[in-house]
């Protein structure tokens, strides 16, 4: 197995680099989020960080916010 490949049992997991790309952020941002305990859940295997895609989807849904209600009236 090449050093950059994943074992088959981690097929549903992203590496830090893959996850950063999918989220549109830098890997450093993911590291900062882990340090600050505010990013998606992660798993460490053999000192490598992995992100389980369904857990990240759940985390993202938890970030959803309803649009702010306008205080202005649209009536003429």
PyMOL Python script that loads the backbone (N, CA, C, O; Angstrom):
from pymol import cmd

cmd.read_pdbstr("""\
ATOM      1  N   UNK A   1       0.853  -1.180   0.000  1.00  0.00           N
ATOM      2  CA  UNK A   1       0.000   0.000   0.000  1.00  0.00           C
ATOM      3  C   UNK A   1       0.892   1.234   0.000  1.00  0.00           C
ATOM      4  O   UNK A   1       1.802   1.331   0.822  1.00  0.00           O
ATOM      5  N   UNK A   2       0.652   2.165  -0.893  1.00  0.00           N
ATOM      6  CA  UNK A   2       1.425   3.398  -0.967  1.00  0.00           C
ATOM      7  C   UNK A   2       1.153   4.246   0.268  1.00  0.00           C
ATOM      8  O   UNK A   2       0.104   4.112   0.899  1.00  0.00           O
ATOM      9  N   UNK A   3       2.091   5.114   0.611  1.00  0.00           N
ATOM     10  CA  UNK A   3       1.970   5.907   1.828  1.00  0.00           C
ATOM     11  C   UNK A   3       0.790   6.876   1.795  1.00  0.00           C
ATOM     12  O   UNK A   3       0.310   7.291   2.850  1.00  0.00           O
ATOM     13  N   UNK A   4       0.314   7.245   0.605  1.00  0.00           N
ATOM     14  CA  UNK A   4      -0.791   8.207   0.535  1.00  0.00           C
ATOM     15  C   UNK A   4      -2.148   7.535   0.314  1.00  0.00           C
ATOM     16  O   UNK A   4      -3.160   8.228   0.209  1.00  0.00           O
ATOM     17  N   UNK A   5      -2.191   6.202   0.241  1.00  0.00           N
ATOM     18  CA  UNK A   5      -3.460   5.523   0.038  1.00  0.00           C
ATOM     19  C   UNK A   5      -4.055   5.120   1.381  1.00  0.00           C
ATOM     20  O   UNK A   5      -3.359   5.054   2.394  1.00  0.00           O
ATOM     21  N   UNK A   6      -5.373   4.848   1.366  1.00  0.00           N
ATOM     22  CA  UNK A   6      -6.093   4.493   2.575  1.00  0.00           C
ATOM     23  C   UNK A   6      -6.436   3.017   2.555  1.00  0.00           C
ATOM     24  O   UNK A   6      -6.615   2.428   1.489  1.00  0.00           O
ATOM     25  N   UNK A   7      -6.527   2.416   3.737  1.00  0.00           N
ATOM     26  CA  UNK A   7      -7.031   1.047   3.784  1.00  0.00           C
ATOM     27  C   UNK A   7      -8.485   1.017   3.334  1.00  0.00           C
ATOM     28  O   UNK A   7      -9.190   2.021   3.442  1.00  0.00           O
ATOM     29  N   UNK A   8      -8.934  -0.115   2.837  1.00  0.00           N
ATOM     30  CA  UNK A   8     -10.295  -0.269   2.323  1.00  0.00           C
ATOM     31  C   UNK A   8     -11.330   0.082   3.389  1.00  0.00           C
ATOM     32  O   UNK A   8     -12.359   0.678   3.070  1.00  0.00           O
ATOM     33  N   UNK A   9     -11.079  -0.274   4.640  1.00  0.00           N
ATOM     34  CA  UNK A   9     -12.073  -0.014   5.688  1.00  0.00           C
ATOM     35  C   UNK A   9     -12.259   1.473   5.973  1.00  0.00           C
ATOM     36  O   UNK A   9     -13.171   1.848   6.710  1.00  0.00           O
ATOM     37  N   UNK A  10     -11.415   2.317   5.405  1.00  0.00           N
ATOM     38  CA  UNK A  10     -11.564   3.769   5.553  1.00  0.00           C
ATOM     39  C   UNK A  10     -12.160   4.401   4.292  1.00  0.00           C
ATOM     40  O   UNK A  10     -12.023   5.605   4.076  1.00  0.00           O
ATOM     41  N   UNK A  11     -12.811   3.601   3.473  1.00  0.00           N
ATOM     42  CA  UNK A  11     -13.350   4.088   2.197  1.00  0.00           C
ATOM     43  C   UNK A  11     -14.345   5.233   2.373  1.00  0.00           C
ATOM     44  O   UNK A  11     -14.426   6.110   1.514  1.00  0.00           O
ATOM     45  N   UNK A  12     -15.101   5.241   3.467  1.00  0.00           N
ATOM     46  CA  UNK A  12     -16.088   6.301   3.693  1.00  0.00           C
ATOM     47  C   UNK A  12     -15.499   7.503   4.436  1.00  0.00           C
ATOM     48  O   UNK A  12     -16.222   8.409   4.850  1.00  0.00           O
ATOM     49  N   UNK A  13     -14.201   7.494   4.592  1.00  0.00           N
ATOM     50  CA  UNK A  13     -13.505   8.571   5.298  1.00  0.00           C
ATOM     51  C   UNK A  13     -12.636   9.348   4.321  1.00  0.00           C
ATOM     52  O   UNK A  13     -12.126   8.797   3.345  1.00  0.00           O
ATOM     53  N   UNK A  14     -12.476  10.638   4.599  1.00  0.00           N
ATOM     54  CA  UNK A  14     -11.561  11.489   3.835  1.00  0.00           C
ATOM     55  C   UNK A  14     -10.311  11.733   4.653  1.00  0.00           C
ATOM     56  O   UNK A  14     -10.370  11.806   5.880  1.00  0.00           O
ATOM     57  N   UNK A  15      -9.186  11.860   3.981  1.00  0.00           N
ATOM     58  CA  UNK A  15      -7.992  12.359   4.650  1.00  0.00           C
ATOM     59  C   UNK A  15      -8.204  13.848   4.908  1.00  0.00           C
ATOM     60  O   UNK A  15      -9.144  14.451   4.391  1.00  0.00           O
ATOM     61  N   UNK A  16      -7.339  14.420   5.696  1.00  0.00           N
ATOM     62  CA  UNK A  16      -7.436  15.853   5.971  1.00  0.00           C
ATOM     63  C   UNK A  16      -7.398  16.668   4.670  1.00  0.00           C
ATOM     64  O   UNK A  16      -8.178  17.604   4.492  1.00  0.00           O
ATOM     65  N   UNK A  17      -6.500  16.307   3.784  1.00  0.00           N
ATOM     66  CA  UNK A  17      -6.362  17.042   2.534  1.00  0.00           C
ATOM     67  C   UNK A  17      -7.608  16.908   1.660  1.00  0.00           C
ATOM     68  O   UNK A  17      -8.083  17.891   1.091  1.00  0.00           O
ATOM     69  N   UNK A  18      -8.132  15.687   1.557  1.00  0.00           N
ATOM     70  CA  UNK A  18      -9.349  15.455   0.764  1.00  0.00           C
ATOM     71  C   UNK A  18     -10.525  16.243   1.340  1.00  0.00           C
ATOM     72  O   UNK A  18     -11.311  16.847   0.611  1.00  0.00           O
ATOM     73  N   UNK A  19     -10.620  16.219   2.662  1.00  0.00           N
ATOM     74  CA  UNK A  19     -11.750  16.886   3.312  1.00  0.00           C
ATOM     75  C   UNK A  19     -11.665  18.401   3.136  1.00  0.00           C
ATOM     76  O   UNK A  19     -12.673  19.061   2.885  1.00  0.00           O
ATOM     77  N   UNK A  20     -10.475  18.937   3.268  1.00  0.00           N
ATOM     78  CA  UNK A  20     -10.294  20.372   3.073  1.00  0.00           C
ATOM     79  C   UNK A  20     -10.732  20.763   1.662  1.00  0.00           C
ATOM     80  O   UNK A  20     -11.411  21.773   1.481  1.00  0.00           O
ATOM     81  N   UNK A  21     -10.353  19.981   0.679  1.00  0.00           N
ATOM     82  CA  UNK A  21     -10.728  20.255  -0.704  1.00  0.00           C
ATOM     83  C   UNK A  21     -12.245  20.217  -0.872  1.00  0.00           C
ATOM     84  O   UNK A  21     -12.823  21.104  -1.499  1.00  0.00           O
ATOM     85  N   UNK A  22     -12.896  19.182  -0.307  1.00  0.00           N
ATOM     86  CA  UNK A  22     -14.352  19.070  -0.435  1.00  0.00           C
ATOM     87  C   UNK A  22     -15.085  20.226   0.243  1.00  0.00           C
ATOM     88  O   UNK A  22     -16.124  20.676  -0.239  1.00  0.00           O
ATOM     89  N   UNK A  23     -14.539  20.706   1.365  1.00  0.00           N
ATOM     90  CA  UNK A  23     -15.187  21.809   2.078  1.00  0.00           C
ATOM     91  C   UNK A  23     -14.789  23.183   1.535  1.00  0.00           C
ATOM     92  O   UNK A  23     -15.387  24.197   1.895  1.00  0.00           O
ATOM     93  N   UNK A  24     -13.781  23.209   0.671  1.00  0.00           N
ATOM     94  CA  UNK A  24     -13.337  24.483   0.101  1.00  0.00           C
ATOM     95  C   UNK A  24     -12.538  25.320   1.084  1.00  0.00           C
ATOM     96  O   UNK A  24     -12.571  26.549   1.034  1.00  0.00           O
ATOM     97  N   UNK A  25     -11.817  24.649   1.983  1.00  0.00           N
ATOM     98  CA  UNK A  25     -10.967  25.348   2.950  1.00  0.00           C
ATOM     99  C   UNK A  25      -9.566  24.762   2.870  1.00  0.00           C
ATOM    100  O   UNK A  25      -9.357  23.738   2.219  1.00  0.00           O
ATOM    101  N   UNK A  26      -8.618  25.393   3.520  1.00  0.00           N
ATOM    102  CA  UNK A  26      -7.250  24.879   3.593  1.00  0.00           C
ATOM    103  C   UNK A  26      -7.162  23.817   4.675  1.00  0.00           C
ATOM    104  O   UNK A  26      -7.942  23.828   5.628  1.00  0.00           O
ATOM    105  N   UNK A  27      -6.218  22.904   4.532  1.00  0.00           N
ATOM    106  CA  UNK A  27      -5.984  21.900   5.571  1.00  0.00           C
ATOM    107  C   UNK A  27      -5.647  22.590   6.891  1.00  0.00           C
ATOM    108  O   UNK A  27      -6.001  22.092   7.960  1.00  0.00           O
ATOM    109  N   UNK A  28      -4.972  23.724   6.823  1.00  0.00           N
ATOM    110  CA  UNK A  28      -4.638  24.473   8.041  1.00  0.00           C
ATOM    111  C   UNK A  28      -5.912  24.919   8.759  1.00  0.00           C
ATOM    112  O   UNK A  28      -5.945  24.947   9.990  1.00  0.00           O
ATOM    113  N   UNK A  29      -6.952  25.265   8.013  1.00  0.00           N
ATOM    114  CA  UNK A  29      -8.230  25.649   8.622  1.00  0.00           C
ATOM    115  C   UNK A  29      -8.802  24.478   9.403  1.00  0.00           C
ATOM    116  O   UNK A  29      -9.286  24.660  10.521  1.00  0.00           O
ATOM    117  N   UNK A  30      -8.755  23.271   8.829  1.00  0.00           N
ATOM    118  CA  UNK A  30      -9.231  22.090   9.550  1.00  0.00           C
ATOM    119  C   UNK A  30      -8.422  21.878  10.824  1.00  0.00           C
ATOM    120  O   UNK A  30      -8.991  21.546  11.864  1.00  0.00           O
ATOM    121  N   UNK A  31      -7.114  22.062  10.761  1.00  0.00           N
ATOM    122  CA  UNK A  31      -6.282  21.903  11.957  1.00  0.00           C
ATOM    123  C   UNK A  31      -6.665  22.941  13.016  1.00  0.00           C
ATOM    124  O   UNK A  31      -6.741  22.627  14.204  1.00  0.00           O
ATOM    125  N   UNK A  32      -6.905  24.174  12.576  1.00  0.00           N
ATOM    126  CA  UNK A  32      -7.317  25.222  13.514  1.00  0.00           C
ATOM    127  C   UNK A  32      -8.669  24.881  14.139  1.00  0.00           C
ATOM    128  O   UNK A  32      -8.855  25.061  15.343  1.00  0.00           O
ATOM    129  N   UNK A  33      -9.603  24.395  13.341  1.00  0.00           N
ATOM    130  CA  UNK A  33     -10.917  24.008  13.861  1.00  0.00           C
ATOM    131  C   UNK A  33     -10.777  22.886  14.883  1.00  0.00           C
ATOM    132  O   UNK A  33     -11.448  22.907  15.915  1.00  0.00           O
ATOM    133  N   UNK A  34      -9.910  21.902  14.608  1.00  0.00           N
ATOM    134  CA  UNK A  34      -9.706  20.822  15.579  1.00  0.00           C
ATOM    135  C   UNK A  34      -9.145  21.380  16.878  1.00  0.00           C
ATOM    136  O   UNK A  34      -9.605  21.021  17.962  1.00  0.00           O
ATOM    137  N   UNK A  35      -8.163  22.249  16.772  1.00  0.00           N
ATOM    138  CA  UNK A  35      -7.555  22.858  17.955  1.00  0.00           C
ATOM    139  C   UNK A  35      -8.599  23.629  18.763  1.00  0.00           C
ATOM    140  O   UNK A  35      -8.618  23.568  19.992  1.00  0.00           O
ATOM    141  N   UNK A  36      -9.472  24.360  18.048  1.00  0.00           N
ATOM    142  CA  UNK A  36     -10.488  25.192  18.695  1.00  0.00           C
ATOM    143  C   UNK A  36     -11.772  24.424  19.018  1.00  0.00           C
ATOM    144  O   UNK A  36     -12.724  24.995  19.551  1.00  0.00           O
ATOM    145  N   UNK A  37     -11.794  23.132  18.696  1.00  0.00           N
ATOM    146  CA  UNK A  37     -12.954  22.261  18.953  1.00  0.00           C
ATOM    147  C   UNK A  37     -14.243  22.806  18.344  1.00  0.00           C
ATOM    148  O   UNK A  37     -15.293  22.814  18.985  1.00  0.00           O
ATOM    149  N   UNK A  38     -14.144  23.264  17.083  1.00  0.00           N
ATOM    150  CA  UNK A  38     -15.339  23.801  16.444  1.00  0.00           C
ATOM    151  C   UNK A  38     -15.605  23.267  15.035  1.00  0.00           C
ATOM    152  O   UNK A  38     -16.556  23.709  14.390  1.00  0.00           O
ATOM    153  N   UNK A  39     -14.822  22.364  14.558  1.00  0.00           N
ATOM    154  CA  UNK A  39     -15.028  21.835  13.214  1.00  0.00           C
ATOM    155  C   UNK A  39     -15.779  20.519  13.230  1.00  0.00           C
ATOM    156  O   UNK A  39     -16.333  20.118  14.253  1.00  0.00           O
ATOM    157  N   UNK A  40     -15.794  19.848  12.086  1.00  0.00           N
ATOM    158  CA  UNK A  40     -16.495  18.566  11.997  1.00  0.00           C
ATOM    159  C   UNK A  40     -15.778  17.502  12.831  1.00  0.00           C
ATOM    160  O   UNK A  40     -14.584  17.624  13.102  1.00  0.00           O
ATOM    161  N   UNK A  41     -16.510  16.457  13.238  1.00  0.00           N
ATOM    162  CA  UNK A  41     -15.883  15.361  13.986  1.00  0.00           C
ATOM    163  C   UNK A  41     -14.789  14.704  13.151  1.00  0.00           C
ATOM    164  O   UNK A  41     -14.853  14.690  11.922  1.00  0.00           O
ATOM    165  N   UNK A  42     -13.796  14.166  13.826  1.00  0.00           N
ATOM    166  CA  UNK A  42     -12.683  13.515  13.128  1.00  0.00           C
ATOM    167  C   UNK A  42     -12.263  12.269  13.890  1.00  0.00           C
ATOM    168  O   UNK A  42     -12.620  12.078  15.052  1.00  0.00           O
ATOM    169  N   UNK A  43     -11.500  11.431  13.210  1.00  0.00           N
ATOM    170  CA  UNK A  43     -10.977  10.194  13.772  1.00  0.00           C
ATOM    171  C   UNK A  43      -9.482  10.156  13.513  1.00  0.00           C
ATOM    172  O   UNK A  43      -9.026  10.538  12.435  1.00  0.00           O
ATOM    173  N   UNK A  44      -8.720   9.701  14.487  1.00  0.00           N
ATOM    174  CA  UNK A  44      -7.277   9.561  14.311  1.00  0.00           C
ATOM    175  C   UNK A  44      -6.945   8.076  14.272  1.00  0.00           C
ATOM    176  O   UNK A  44      -7.278   7.325  15.189  1.00  0.00           O
ATOM    177  N   UNK A  45      -6.279   7.666  13.188  1.00  0.00           N
ATOM    178  CA  UNK A  45      -5.830   6.285  13.019  1.00  0.00           C
ATOM    179  C   UNK A  45      -4.352   6.342  12.668  1.00  0.00           C
ATOM    180  O   UNK A  45      -3.963   6.946  11.668  1.00  0.00           O
ATOM    181  N   UNK A  46      -3.540   5.712  13.492  1.00  0.00           N
ATOM    182  CA  UNK A  46      -2.095   5.667  13.244  1.00  0.00           C
ATOM    183  C   UNK A  46      -1.536   7.080  13.019  1.00  0.00           C
ATOM    184  O   UNK A  46      -0.750   7.317  12.102  1.00  0.00           O
ATOM    185  N   UNK A  47      -1.958   7.994  13.871  1.00  0.00           N
ATOM    186  CA  UNK A  47      -1.496   9.389  13.849  1.00  0.00           C
ATOM    187  C   UNK A  47      -1.904  10.170  12.604  1.00  0.00           C
ATOM    188  O   UNK A  47      -1.365  11.245  12.341  1.00  0.00           O
ATOM    189  N   UNK A  48      -2.852   9.635  11.839  1.00  0.00           N
ATOM    190  CA  UNK A  48      -3.399  10.355  10.685  1.00  0.00           C
ATOM    191  C   UNK A  48      -4.845  10.707  10.971  1.00  0.00           C
ATOM    192  O   UNK A  48      -5.578   9.921  11.570  1.00  0.00           O
ATOM    193  N   UNK A  49      -5.250  11.890  10.542  1.00  0.00           N
ATOM    194  CA  UNK A  49      -6.605  12.373  10.787  1.00  0.00           C
ATOM    195  C   UNK A  49      -7.502  12.024   9.607  1.00  0.00           C
ATOM    196  O   UNK A  49      -7.134  12.215   8.448  1.00  0.00           O
ATOM    197  N   UNK A  50      -8.698  11.502   9.929  1.00  0.00           N
ATOM    198  CA  UNK A  50      -9.689  11.163   8.915  1.00  0.00           C
ATOM    199  C   UNK A  50     -11.025  11.775   9.310  1.00  0.00           C
ATOM    200  O   UNK A  50     -11.317  11.962  10.491  1.00  0.00           O
ATOM    201  N   UNK A  51     -11.827  12.080   8.301  1.00  0.00           N
ATOM    202  CA  UNK A  51     -13.159  12.638   8.506  1.00  0.00           C
ATOM    203  C   UNK A  51     -14.183  11.708   7.869  1.00  0.00           C
ATOM    204  O   UNK A  51     -14.079  11.378   6.688  1.00  0.00           O
ATOM    205  N   UNK A  52     -15.164  11.288   8.647  1.00  0.00           N
ATOM    206  CA  UNK A  52     -16.243  10.435   8.167  1.00  0.00           C
ATOM    207  C   UNK A  52     -17.284  11.323   7.487  1.00  0.00           C
ATOM    208  O   UNK A  52     -17.872  12.195   8.127  1.00  0.00           O
ATOM    209  N   UNK A  53     -17.508  11.108   6.211  1.00  0.00           N
ATOM    210  CA  UNK A  53     -18.382  12.003   5.438  1.00  0.00           C
ATOM    211  C   UNK A  53     -19.778  12.179   6.051  1.00  0.00           C
ATOM    212  O   UNK A  53     -20.235  13.315   6.179  1.00  0.00           O
ATOM    213  N   UNK A  54     -20.476  11.093   6.437  1.00  0.00           N
ATOM    214  CA  UNK A  54     -21.801  11.297   7.030  1.00  0.00           C
ATOM    215  C   UNK A  54     -21.769  12.150   8.303  1.00  0.00           C
ATOM    216  O   UNK A  54     -22.710  12.902   8.558  1.00  0.00           O
ATOM    217  N   UNK A  55     -20.717  12.047   9.094  1.00  0.00           N
ATOM    218  CA  UNK A  55     -20.614  12.885  10.299  1.00  0.00           C
ATOM    219  C   UNK A  55     -20.441  14.353   9.929  1.00  0.00           C
ATOM    220  O   UNK A  55     -20.981  15.234  10.598  1.00  0.00           O
ATOM    221  N   UNK A  56     -19.691  14.615   8.867  1.00  0.00           N
ATOM    222  CA  UNK A  56     -19.518  16.004   8.431  1.00  0.00           C
ATOM    223  C   UNK A  56     -20.821  16.561   7.880  1.00  0.00           C
ATOM    224  O   UNK A  56     -21.135  17.732   8.093  1.00  0.00           O
ATOM    225  N   UNK A  57     -21.586  15.729   7.169  1.00  0.00           N
ATOM    226  CA  UNK A  57     -22.894  16.189   6.673  1.00  0.00           C
ATOM    227  C   UNK A  57     -23.807  16.555   7.839  1.00  0.00           C
ATOM    228  O   UNK A  57     -24.516  17.560   7.783  1.00  0.00           O
ATOM    229  N   UNK A  58     -23.792  15.750   8.888  1.00  0.00           N
ATOM    230  CA  UNK A  58     -24.596  16.046  10.077  1.00  0.00           C
ATOM    231  C   UNK A  58     -24.115  17.345  10.735  1.00  0.00           C
ATOM    232  O   UNK A  58     -24.929  18.170  11.151  1.00  0.00           O
ATOM    233  N   UNK A  59     -22.813  17.522  10.826  1.00  0.00           N
ATOM    234  CA  UNK A  59     -22.235  18.747  11.397  1.00  0.00           C
ATOM    235  C   UNK A  59     -22.666  19.967  10.582  1.00  0.00           C
ATOM    236  O   UNK A  59     -23.044  20.996  11.144  1.00  0.00           O
ATOM    237  N   UNK A  60     -22.607  19.844   9.253  1.00  0.00           N
ATOM    238  CA  UNK A  60     -23.013  20.959   8.396  1.00  0.00           C
ATOM    239  C   UNK A  60     -24.493  21.294   8.585  1.00  0.00           C
ATOM    240  O   UNK A  60     -24.863  22.467   8.634  1.00  0.00           O
ATOM    241  N   UNK A  61     -25.339  20.265   8.690  1.00  0.00           N
ATOM    242  CA  UNK A  61     -26.771  20.519   8.922  1.00  0.00           C
ATOM    243  C   UNK A  61     -26.975  21.255  10.248  1.00  0.00           C
ATOM    244  O   UNK A  61     -27.883  22.078  10.370  1.00  0.00           O
ATOM    245  N   UNK A  62     -26.144  20.964  11.223  1.00  0.00           N
ATOM    246  CA  UNK A  62     -26.231  21.646  12.509  1.00  0.00           C
ATOM    247  C   UNK A  62     -25.852  23.120  12.432  1.00  0.00           C
ATOM    248  O   UNK A  62     -26.195  23.898  13.323  1.00  0.00           O
ATOM    249  N   UNK A  63     -25.153  23.505  11.381  1.00  0.00           N
ATOM    250  CA  UNK A  63     -24.757  24.906  11.198  1.00  0.00           C
ATOM    251  C   UNK A  63     -25.819  25.730  10.478  1.00  0.00           C
ATOM    252  O   UNK A  63     -25.712  26.954  10.402  1.00  0.00           O
ATOM    253  N   UNK A  64     -26.851  25.056   9.945  1.00  0.00           N
ATOM    254  CA  UNK A  64     -27.869  25.773   9.183  1.00  0.00           C
ATOM    255  C   UNK A  64     -28.592  26.776  10.056  1.00  0.00           C
ATOM    256  O   UNK A  64     -28.872  26.522  11.228  1.00  0.00           O
ATOM    257  N   UNK A  65     -28.887  27.914   9.465  1.00  0.00           N
ATOM    258  CA  UNK A  65     -29.623  28.974  10.151  1.00  0.00           C
ATOM    259  C   UNK A  65     -30.745  29.449   9.241  1.00  0.00           C
ATOM    260  O   UNK A  65     -30.600  29.490   8.020  1.00  0.00           O
ATOM    261  N   UNK A  66     -31.858  29.805   9.855  1.00  0.00           N
ATOM    262  CA  UNK A  66     -32.964  30.366   9.089  1.00  0.00           C
ATOM    263  C   UNK A  66     -32.579  31.781   8.674  1.00  0.00           C
ATOM    264  O   UNK A  66     -31.829  32.453   9.383  1.00  0.00           O
ATOM    265  N   UNK A  67     -33.089  32.240   7.524  1.00  0.00           N
ATOM    266  CA  UNK A  67     -32.790  33.617   7.106  1.00  0.00           C
ATOM    267  C   UNK A  67     -33.358  34.594   8.130  1.00  0.00           C
ATOM    268  O   UNK A  67     -34.402  34.351   8.735  1.00  0.00           O
ATOM    269  N   UNK A  68     -32.658  35.686   8.305  1.00  0.00           N
ATOM    270  CA  UNK A  68     -33.124  36.722   9.231  1.00  0.00           C
ATOM    271  C   UNK A  68     -34.406  37.338   8.692  1.00  0.00           C
ATOM    272  O   UNK A  68     -34.539  37.560   7.488  1.00  0.00           O
ATOM    273  N   UNK A  69     -35.333  37.607   9.570  1.00  0.00           N
ATOM    274  CA  UNK A  69     -36.584  38.245   9.179  1.00  0.00           C
ATOM    275  C   UNK A  69     -36.336  39.730   9.014  1.00  0.00           C
ATOM    276  O   UNK A  69     -35.707  40.361   9.863  1.00  0.00           O
ATOM    277  N   UNK A  70     -36.825  40.282   7.934  1.00  0.00           N
ATOM    278  CA  UNK A  70     -36.694  41.707   7.677  1.00  0.00           C
ATOM    279  C   UNK A  70     -37.620  42.473   8.599  1.00  0.00           C
ATOM    280  O   UNK A  70     -38.759  42.068   8.833  1.00  0.00           O
ATOM    281  N   UNK A  71     -37.124  43.581   9.118  1.00  0.00           N
ATOM    282  CA  UNK A  71     -37.962  44.419   9.969  1.00  0.00           C
ATOM    283  C   UNK A  71     -38.668  45.490   9.142  1.00  0.00           C
ATOM    284  O   UNK A  71     -39.532  46.208   9.646  1.00  0.00           O
ATOM    285  N   UNK A  72     -38.294  45.588   7.877  1.00  0.00           N
ATOM    286  CA  UNK A  72     -38.944  46.565   6.991  1.00  0.00           C
ATOM    287  C   UNK A  72     -40.189  45.953   6.377  1.00  0.00           C
ATOM    288  O   UNK A  72     -40.221  44.760   6.078  1.00  0.00           O
ATOM    289  N   UNK A  73     -41.183  46.749   6.195  1.00  0.00           N
ATOM    290  CA  UNK A  73     -42.413  46.291   5.561  1.00  0.00           C
ATOM    291  C   UNK A  73     -42.283  46.454   4.059  1.00  0.00           C
ATOM    292  O   UNK A  73     -41.746  47.455   3.585  1.00  0.00           O
ATOM    293  N   UNK A  74     -42.761  45.493   3.319  1.00  0.00           N
ATOM    294  CA  UNK A  74     -42.749  45.582   1.861  1.00  0.00           C
ATOM    295  C   UNK A  74     -44.004  46.294   1.335  1.00  0.00           C
ATOM    296  O   UNK A  74     -44.146  46.491   0.128  1.00  0.00           O
ATOM    297  N   UNK A  75     -44.898  46.674   2.225  1.00  0.00           N
ATOM    298  CA  UNK A  75     -46.120  47.355   1.806  1.00  0.00           C
ATOM    299  C   UNK A  75     -45.816  48.775   1.374  1.00  0.00           C
ATOM    300  O   UNK A  75     -44.944  49.429   1.946  1.00  0.00           O
ATOM    301  N   UNK A  76     -46.540  49.263   0.353  1.00  0.00           N
ATOM    302  CA  UNK A  76     -46.285  50.636  -0.127  1.00  0.00           C
ATOM    303  C   UNK A  76     -46.728  51.702   0.829  1.00  0.00           C
ATOM    304  O   UNK A  76     -46.571  52.890   0.545  1.00  0.00           O
TER     305      UNK A  76
END
""", "prot")
cmd.dss("prot")
cmd.show_as("cartoon", "prot")
cmd.util.cbc("prot")
cmd.orient("prot")
